[in-house]
Amino acid sequence: MKENIDVNAGRIADGQATVADVGRESLELALRAASGERTRAELLGHHEFVPWRIGPVM
Amino acid sequence: MSLLEITALPTAENSVIHLHPTDNIGVARVPLSAGQALRVAGEAITARTDIPAGHKVALRGIGAGDSIVRYGQVMGRASAAIAAGEHVHTHNVAFEDIRFEYEFPTGEEPAPAPAADAPTFLGYSREDGRAGTRNYIAVVAASNCAAHTAELIAASYAGQTLPENVDGVVAFPHGDGCGHAFGPDMDQFRRTIAGVLDHPNVSSAIILGLGCEVNQIDYYLGPDGPRTGRVVGMTLQQSGGTRSTVEAARREIATMIDRAASERRVETPASKIVLGLNCGGSDSFSGITANPALGWCSDRLAEYGAAAVLGETPENFGAEHLLVKRARNRAVAERLLQLMANYRAYLRQFGSTFDDNPSPGNKAGGLTNILEKSLGAVAKAGASTMTDAIDYAERVRTPGFVFMNTPGYDPVSLAGLAAGGANLIVFTTGRGSAIGFPTIPVIKVASNSATYRRMKENIDVNAGRIADGQATVADVGREILELALRAASGERTRAELLGHHEFVPWRIGPVM
């Protein structure tokens, strides 16, 4: 699901990166996204919004 | 703005509607001014205050604790002494949880022989014996996690010309499908999704999941699934994400469009109509104009052997004794009362009661409490025998007037009626409504002319002409019936022309 996903933390399990490596990658992307870089979800137009109804439907 | 803009000059005699000889209130047909002289049922009274159109005026002195009677039925008790000519509303009417004495049917009311002169419409004939009034390809989200992708799939056909008898590729996005509790909540949710997937207005459908949700798509596939051979399943996790899934779905839909294009409308007896009845944004005129006119239409359909399905359980509360009397047999009456008791228990879990129902808009429109709202709401079902009482989204299996347990919340009620097999919906409104459904024509009927004029682009029929003195209940009932048959044959309703496609299933359990 590459087209939906920004970071692959599976590289840790694959032995190709440490938790800190992927943590740093996520942090850097977070800062770039905060500055305006679009995430995959944004590029695909995802806009899910579901409030939590805790009462009954009348 | 006044509710009614009447061109004919109101007089002392025609400014108040007296609905039933035993009523001790009248309904202002036009706005009344303090000091205005009125003559109702031969009695002269004077309006004590300004009273908005649709609101109630006391026709005689009502002592504190005495019954307020509308439609010949008790709708509450005076919480203070009310003088003749006074405004009767939430400030001086107490809600009372009335205990009714039920008159249960003692025998079995036989189904009437279908009328020989029943009309026909042009519908799509389905393998299971039901008839479609539309021919859609539906893309139904199994959960909210697939909702956006379902919308993208449908949107990818915007602007594309489809074969003449393919009404479109429509999405069913929604907020549910995961975080459900197993048990009654999941069972009901699955029934709802299965009901829209195998709906007679749907030629073929895709059930689209993310892949890991509680509502697994396998349930809808395989030999026991609804409409085997006409439902295809796919998930984002298997198909490779949002864009890849849109492409995969379009490949499946190409075949579905070919199949739908080969299907033709054929002359179909009116008995194949399953009419969903709903009201929303009700006002005091709903029970005088639009609902009785729809009731006239429901009764004719019952005579033709068609079904008319009344939902909105909370809006039957206070009128259930009238429905019990009309049940085909005692078992049907008991089932109705059981469904209402279950709903009451459902509300009690959350500390709510049925009287939480009238919305601020209902009250502004002159409806004081749920009893008054219900007495007007049940008029949609006319006077025919109640042949069955079924739970939310259960398949309608009997002709005539059928009760279905649904909430009053419009989109949720419509989803239940649709899943039960309604292939046409008539929706009455006092305050105004814009609602539609992805695969079913929804005909809108306004209860008053001011709302009709204000929201003409959304409303198909103006029942306000009854209150204006320009048409009878039967006139408007016939107009609704004729439009219903034309809409069943393919004529687009206002909601369809505007693309309305609201779909909200009823989640009765918690969000996990």
Interface residues (C-beta under 8 A of the other chain):
Chain A: M1 K2 E3 N4 I5 L44 G45 H46 H47 E48 V50 W52 R53 I54 G55 P56 V57 M58
Chain B: N144 C145 A147 H148 L152 G175 L236 Q237 G240 G241 T242 R243 S244 P314 Y346 L347 Q349 F350 S352 D356 N357 P407 G408 Y409 V412 W506 R507 I508 V511
